[in-house]
Amino acid sequence: AHELTVLCTMTTAAAAAPTSSTGKRRSIDLLHVVHVVSACAFVIVLLVVVLSQQPHHQRDRGRRRLSAAAEDPASVSSSSSGPIGEILSKATSQPPDPAEPFRILYIVTTLSEYDKGTRGTTRGADRLQNVVIPVIEDAISSMVERGWEVDLYLLCGYEKLLPDRRKLIEDALPQGVGLEVWEDAMPLFYSKSNANKPKADQSLDVASHGLSRQHRYVVRDKLLEYDFFAAFEDDMRITADHVVNYLEMSAGIERLRIQAENSPDGMVHVDGESNRDPSTRGKSMDKAPVGNDIVDDPISAEYLKRVIPGFVRVEVLGSSNPLVSRGGLDRPTFSEEVPIDKTVTIDPNYCCKEAEPGRGKMMPDPTADDVVIWETNVGAAGVREYPEPIGWVGAMPVEDRADVGSY
């Protein structure tokens, strides 16, 4: 199956936080247009936190405290939809209900205000203006256009966001969008060698690798104020379409889970499932109960509770990038086992659309050949057929032993 959606199955492995940011543009490809373009697939699954229905919370206009899920019994039958389906209906209703709009908190983690000259960046370049603000503008403008109420929460790895720099962000935000900044948000830790038992005179160190975890405190603090939380690094471009697609996938999984809970055998089934003898399946290499070649078996409600939609990370590489100019992408890993299908392509407008002349380091008008899937290989993924409305998906992880790799 060439057209795949990526799912993360939370079974034997925990989801990892995104790696530290790079100087190049990052982008997230819309799930329903993700295609397998080659076996060199570098993938990282990025998770978004979505709220189930919560009790109504009275809005405090001074702090912009927002209520949780709307109750719209007309949206979907309660027998096939749960709280996520109701949130999806709220997000996609047109025109939006002005009394109870879809409320989203967009959390952006930014390590540096200016580039440090590492990982392909130019030392001293204005990262805030060239990278962070353009990404924030794209995301929030697309959300406001749908009639959503949006707030921005900025997690800064540096000590102080000066007033004139903060004003640059405020001026880029549509009217009515709230802004909150956590300065000097870097966590502290004891060095790894003494993590279990620090010495009596050992001091704490700054844990730059842990900044990408800090959004969890924001979500905890504001859990009842929003319908949806989107947390990303400062150079990952998302839009309202990504949020809606994530909700559509989540609602589809939720419907299947409800169907399984109400079915006689506690399962959902695809049409024409193979019902294979377990003894004929591929043997697992990591002591998991099953191997990685099961593609259409019945799926239990318990399994579906652990399935979460994810996104495919991609980057736009120009012809001058060493990976391209030196032929580094010509023979990807596993290309013999999984031949490249050159008839399959993607629409780069979903992930990477940028008008001329391009803002900051963003490449204008990229083609499908400029887009590369990043940070894993095909060994870490498999395919599985889900009943409708999901269909065929890419599943991660498959086996713990898979060599995810990097760059």
C-alpha positions as CSV (number, residue, x, y, z in Angstrom):
1,A,0.0,0.0,0.0
2,H,1.6,3.3,-1.1
3,E,-0.7,5.7,0.7
4,L,-0.2,5.4,4.4
5,T,-1.1,7.1,7.6
6,V,1.3,7.0,10.4
7,L,0.1,5.7,13.8
8,C,2.1,5.3,17.0
9,T,1.2,2.2,19.0
10,M,2.0,2.8,22.6
11,T,2.9,-0.8,23.5
12,T,6.4,-1.7,24.2
13,A,8.2,1.6,23.8
14,A,7.6,5.1,25.2
15,A,7.3,8.1,22.9
16,A,10.5,10.1,22.9
17,A,10.7,13.9,23.1
18,P,11.8,15.7,19.9
19,T,15.5,16.3,19.5
20,S,17.0,19.7,19.9
21,S,16.3,22.2,17.1
22,T,18.3,22.7,14.0
23,G,18.9,25.7,11.9
24,K,17.0,24.3,8.9
25,R,13.3,24.5,8.4
26,R,11.3,21.7,9.8
27,S,7.8,20.8,8.8
28,I,5.1,18.3,9.5
29,D,3.4,16.4,6.7
30,L,-0.4,16.1,6.7
31,L,-1.3,12.5,7.6
32,H,-3.8,11.8,4.8
33,V,-1.3,12.7,2.1
34,V,1.7,10.9,3.5
35,H,3.2,8.5,1.0
36,V,6.0,6.0,1.2
37,V,8.5,7.7,-1.1
38,S,11.5,5.5,-0.4
39,A,13.1,3.2,2.1
40,C,15.3,6.0,3.4
41,A,12.4,7.2,5.4
42,F,13.6,9.3,8.2
43,V,10.7,9.6,10.6
44,I,10.0,11.0,14.0
45,V,6.6,10.7,15.6
46,L,5.5,13.8,17.3
47,L,2.6,13.6,19.6
48,V,0.0,16.2,20.4
49,V,-2.0,16.2,23.6
50,V,-5.8,16.2,23.0
51,L,-8.3,16.7,25.8
52,S,-11.3,14.4,26.4
53,Q,-14.5,16.1,27.5
54,Q,-14.2,17.9,30.8
55,P,-16.7,19.6,33.1
56,H,-17.6,23.2,32.1
57,H,-15.2,25.7,33.5
58,Q,-16.4,29.3,33.8
59,R,-14.2,31.6,31.7
60,D,-12.2,34.2,33.6
61,R,-11.6,37.0,31.0
62,G,-8.7,38.4,32.9
63,R,-6.6,35.3,32.6
64,R,-8.2,34.0,29.4
65,R,-9.3,30.8,31.1
66,L,-11.2,28.9,28.5
67,S,-13.8,26.1,28.9
68,A,-13.4,22.6,27.8
69,A,-15.4,20.4,25.3
70,A,-18.7,21.5,24.0
71,E,-21.6,19.1,24.3
72,D,-23.2,18.7,20.9
73,P,-25.4,15.6,20.8
74,A,-26.4,16.4,17.3
75,S,-22.8,16.1,16.0
76,V,-22.4,12.3,16.1
77,S,-24.4,9.4,17.5
78,S,-23.3,8.6,21.0
79,S,-23.2,4.9,20.1
80,S,-20.3,5.5,17.7
81,S,-18.6,8.6,19.0
82,G,-17.1,9.7,22.3
83,P,-15.6,12.9,23.6
84,I,-12.9,13.2,20.9
85,G,-15.6,13.0,18.2
86,E,-17.5,15.8,19.9
87,I,-14.3,17.9,20.0
88,L,-13.8,17.2,16.3
89,S,-17.4,18.4,15.6
90,K,-16.6,21.6,17.6
91,A,-13.4,22.2,15.7
92,T,-15.0,21.8,12.2
93,S,-18.4,23.3,12.7
94,Q,-19.2,26.1,10.3
95,P,-20.0,28.7,11.2
96,P,-18.3,28.3,14.6
97,D,-20.3,28.9,17.7
98,P,-19.3,32.3,19.0
99,A,-20.5,31.4,22.5
100,E,-18.5,28.2,22.6
101,P,-15.6,28.3,20.1
102,F,-12.9,25.7,19.7
103,R,-10.1,26.7,22.1
104,I,-6.5,25.7,21.4
105,L,-3.2,26.5,23.2
106,Y,-0.2,26.5,20.9
107,I,3.0,25.8,22.9
108,V,6.3,26.6,21.2
109,T,9.6,25.6,22.7
110,T,12.6,27.7,21.6
111,L,16.1,27.0,22.8
112,S,18.0,30.1,21.5
113,E,17.0,33.6,20.5
114,Y,20.0,33.8,18.2
115,D,21.6,30.9,16.3
116,K,24.8,29.5,17.8
117,G,26.6,28.5,14.6
118,T,26.0,24.7,15.2
119,R,24.2,22.2,13.1
120,G,24.3,24.2,9.9
121,T,23.3,27.6,11.4
122,T,25.1,30.9,11.2
123,R,26.4,32.2,14.5
124,G,24.5,35.3,15.6
125,A,21.7,35.0,13.1
126,D,18.4,36.2,14.4
127,R,16.5,33.0,15.0
128,L,13.5,34.7,16.5
129,Q,12.8,36.8,13.4
130,N,14.0,34.4,10.7
131,V,12.6,31.1,12.0
132,V,10.3,31.3,15.0
133,I,8.0,34.2,14.1
134,P,7.3,32.9,10.5
135,V,6.4,29.5,11.9
136,I,4.1,31.0,14.6
137,E,2.4,33.3,12.0
138,D,1.6,30.4,9.7
139,A,0.2,28.3,12.5
140,I,-1.9,30.8,14.4
141,S,-3.3,32.6,11.3
142,S,-4.6,29.4,9.9
143,M,-6.3,28.6,13.2
144,V,-7.9,32.1,13.6
145,E,-9.2,31.8,10.1
146,R,-11.3,28.8,11.1
147,G,-12.9,30.8,13.9
148,W,-10.9,29.2,16.7
149,E,-9.8,31.0,19.9
150,V,-6.0,30.7,20.1
151,D,-3.4,31.5,22.7
152,L,0.4,31.2,22.3
153,Y,2.6,30.0,25.1
154,L,6.3,30.5,24.5
155,L,8.9,28.4,26.4
156,C,12.2,30.1,26.2
157,G,15.5,28.4,26.9
158,Y,17.2,31.7,27.4
159,E,17.0,34.0,30.4
160,K,15.2,37.1,29.2
161,L,12.9,38.0,26.3
162,L,13.4,41.8,26.2
163,P,10.3,44.0,25.7
164,D,11.2,45.1,22.2
165,R,11.7,41.4,21.2
166,R,8.4,40.4,22.8
167,K,6.7,43.2,20.8
168,L,8.0,41.6,17.6
169,I,6.0,38.5,18.5
170,E,2.9,40.5,19.6
171,D,2.8,42.5,16.4
172,A,2.9,39.2,14.4
173,L,-0.2,37.8,16.2
174,P,-3.7,38.3,15.0
175,Q,-6.0,40.4,17.2
176,G,-7.3,38.6,20.2
177,V,-4.6,36.0,20.4
178,G,-3.2,35.8,24.0
179,L,0.6,35.5,24.6
180,E,2.3,34.0,27.7
181,V,6.1,33.6,28.0
182,W,8.0,31.3,30.4
183,E,11.5,32.8,30.4
184,D,14.5,30.8,31.6
185,A,12.5,27.6,31.3
186,M,15.5,25.3,31.2
187,P,15.3,22.5,33.8
188,L,18.2,21.5,36.0
189,F,19.8,18.2,36.6
190,Y,22.8,16.4,38.1
191,S,25.3,15.2,35.5
192,K,24.6,11.7,34.2
193,S,27.6,10.1,35.9
194,N,26.2,11.0,39.3
195,A,22.5,11.0,38.5
196,N,21.5,8.3,41.0
197,K,23.6,9.5,43.9
198,P,25.0,13.0,43.6
199,K,28.0,14.0,45.6
200,A,27.6,16.1,48.6
201,D,29.3,19.1,47.0
202,Q,27.9,18.6,43.5
203,S,26.0,21.5,42.0
204,L,23.1,21.3,39.5
205,D,23.7,21.8,35.8
206,V,21.4,23.3,33.1
207,A,19.7,20.5,31.2
208,S,19.3,21.9,27.7
209,H,18.3,18.5,26.5
210,G,15.3,18.6,28.8
211,L,13.7,21.8,27.6
212,S,11.4,19.9,25.2
213,R,9.8,18.3,28.3
214,Q,8.7,21.5,30.0
215,H,5.5,21.8,28.0
216,R,4.0,19.1,30.3
217,Y,3.9,21.6,33.2
218,V,2.0,24.1,31.0
219,V,-0.5,21.4,30.0
220,R,-1.0,20.4,33.6
221,D,-1.5,24.0,34.7
222,K,-4.1,24.7,32.0
223,L,-5.7,21.4,31.5
224,L,-9.3,22.5,32.0
225,E,-8.9,25.8,30.0
226,Y,-8.6,24.5,26.5
227,D,-10.0,21.9,24.1
228,F,-6.7,21.0,22.5
229,F,-3.0,21.4,23.1
230,A,-0.4,21.6,20.3
231,A,3.2,21.5,21.5
232,F,6.1,21.7,19.1
233,E,9.7,23.0,18.7
234,D,10.2,26.5,17.3
235,D,10.9,25.5,13.7
236,M,8.2,22.9,13.1
237,R,5.5,24.3,10.9
238,I,1.9,23.1,11.6
239,T,-1.4,24.6,10.6
240,A,-5.0,24.2,11.5
241,D,-5.3,21.4,8.8
242,H,-2.8,19.3,10.9
243,V,-4.9,19.8,14.0
244,V,-8.1,18.8,12.2
245,N,-6.5,15.8,10.6
246,Y,-5.2,14.6,14.0
247,L,-8.6,14.9,15.4
248,E,-10.2,13.1,12.5
249,M,-7.7,10.2,13.0
250,S,-8.3,10.2,16.8
251,A,-12.0,10.2,16.4
252,G,-11.8,7.3,13.9
253,I,-9.8,5.3,16.4
254,E,-12.2,6.2,19.1
255,R,-15.2,5.0,17.1
256,L,-13.4,1.7,16.4
257,R,-12.7,1.3,20.1
258,I,-16.3,1.9,21.0
259,Q,-17.4,-0.7,18.4
260,A,-14.9,-3.2,19.8
261,E,-16.2,-2.7,23.3
262,N,-19.8,-3.3,22.1
263,S,-19.0,-6.3,19.9
264,P,-19.6,-9.9,21.1
265,D,-15.9,-10.8,20.9
266,G,-14.5,-7.4,22.0
267,M,-12.8,-6.9,18.6
268,V,-13.2,-5.0,15.4
269,H,-12.5,-6.8,12.1
270,V,-11.5,-5.7,8.5
271,D,-13.4,-7.1,5.6
272,G,-11.8,-10.3,4.3
273,E,-9.3,-10.7,7.2
274,S,-6.8,-13.5,6.7
275,N,-7.4,-15.3,10.1
276,R,-3.9,-16.6,9.9
277,D,-2.6,-19.5,12.0
278,P,-0.3,-17.9,14.6
279,S,2.3,-20.5,13.9
280,T,2.7,-19.2,10.4
281,R,3.6,-15.7,11.5
282,G,7.1,-14.2,11.5
283,K,8.9,-14.8,14.8
284,S,9.5,-11.8,16.9
285,M,13.1,-10.8,17.5
286,D,12.6,-8.8,20.7
287,K,10.5,-11.2,22.8
288,A,7.3,-9.4,21.9
289,P,4.2,-11.7,21.7
290,V,4.0,-11.4,17.9
291,G,6.2,-10.6,15.0
292,N,5.9,-7.6,12.7
293,D,4.2,-9.2,9.7
294,I,0.6,-9.2,11.0
295,V,-1.4,-6.8,8.8
296,D,-5.1,-7.5,9.1
297,D,-5.8,-9.4,12.4
298,P,-8.7,-8.5,14.6
299,I,-8.0,-5.5,16.8
300,S,-9.1,-5.4,20.5
301,A,-10.5,-2.5,22.4
302,E,-7.5,-2.6,24.7
303,Y,-5.2,-2.3,21.8
304,L,-7.1,0.6,20.3
305,K,-6.8,2.5,23.6
306,R,-3.0,2.6,23.1
307,V,-3.1,3.8,19.5
308,I,-2.3,7.5,19.0
309,P,-2.0,9.3,15.7
310,G,1.5,10.7,14.9
311,F,3.1,13.0,12.3
312,V,5.9,12.4,9.9
313,R,8.8,14.9,10.3
314,V,10.2,16.2,7.0
315,E,12.8,18.8,6.0
316,V,13.2,20.8,2.9
317,L,16.7,20.2,1.4
318,G,18.0,22.4,-1.4
319,S,20.3,21.2,-4.1
320,S,23.3,22.7,-2.2
321,N,22.7,20.5,0.8
322,P,25.6,18.0,1.2
323,L,23.2,15.1,1.4
324,V,21.9,16.0,-2.0
325,S,25.1,17.2,-3.7
326,R,27.2,14.3,-2.5
327,G,24.6,11.7,-3.4
328,G,23.9,10.7,0.2
329,L,20.3,9.9,-0.6
330,D,20.9,7.7,-3.7
331,R,21.1,4.3,-1.9
332,P,19.0,4.5,1.3
333,T,19.0,1.7,3.9
334,F,16.8,-1.3,3.0
335,S,16.4,-0.1,-0.6
336,E,17.0,-3.7,-1.8
337,E,14.4,-5.2,0.5
338,V,11.9,-2.4,-0.1
339,P,12.6,-1.0,-3.6
340,I,11.9,2.7,-4.2
341,D,8.7,3.4,-6.1
342,K,9.4,6.5,-8.2
343,T,5.8,6.7,-9.3
344,V,4.8,7.8,-5.7
345,T,5.1,11.4,-4.7
346,I,3.8,13.9,-2.2
347,D,2.2,17.4,-2.4
348,P,4.8,19.7,-0.6
349,N,2.2,22.4,-0.2
350,Y,0.7,20.6,2.9
351,C,4.0,20.6,4.8
352,C,6.2,23.2,3.3
353,K,4.4,25.9,1.2
354,E,6.3,29.1,1.2
355,A,5.8,32.1,-1.2
356,E,8.7,33.9,-2.9
357,P,11.1,35.2,-1.8
358,G,10.9,33.0,1.3
359,R,11.1,34.2,4.9
360,G,14.3,33.7,6.8
361,K,15.8,30.3,5.8
362,M,12.6,29.0,4.4
363,M,13.0,27.8,0.8
364,P,10.3,29.2,-1.5
365,D,8.1,27.0,-3.7
366,P,9.7,23.6,-2.8
367,T,9.0,20.6,-5.0
368,A,8.4,17.0,-3.8
369,D,12.1,16.2,-4.6
370,D,13.2,18.8,-2.1
371,V,11.4,17.2,0.8
372,V,13.1,14.4,2.8
373,I,11.6,12.4,5.6
374,W,13.8,12.6,8.6
375,E,15.3,10.7,11.6
376,T,14.5,7.0,11.3
377,N,14.5,4.2,8.7
378,V,12.0,1.7,7.4
379,G,13.1,-0.9,9.8
380,A,11.3,0.9,12.6
381,A,7.9,0.9,10.9
382,G,5.4,-1.6,9.5
383,V,1.9,-1.5,7.9
384,R,-1.4,-2.6,9.3
385,E,-5.0,-2.6,8.0
386,Y,-7.5,-1.1,10.3
387,P,-11.3,-1.2,9.7
388,E,-12.9,1.8,8.2
389,P,-12.7,4.8,8.6
390,I,-9.0,4.3,9.2
391,G,-7.8,1.8,6.5
392,W,-4.2,1.1,5.8
393,V,-1.7,2.8,8.2
394,G,2.0,2.9,8.9
395,A,2.6,1.6,12.5
396,M,5.4,2.6,14.8
397,P,7.1,1.0,16.7
398,V,7.1,-2.5,15.3
399,E,9.9,-4.1,17.2
400,D,12.2,-2.7,19.9
401,R,15.3,-3.9,18.2
402,A,14.6,-1.6,15.1
403,D,17.6,0.6,14.5
404,V,16.0,4.0,14.4
405,G,19.2,5.8,13.6
406,S,19.6,9.6,13.2
407,Y,20.3,12.1,10.4
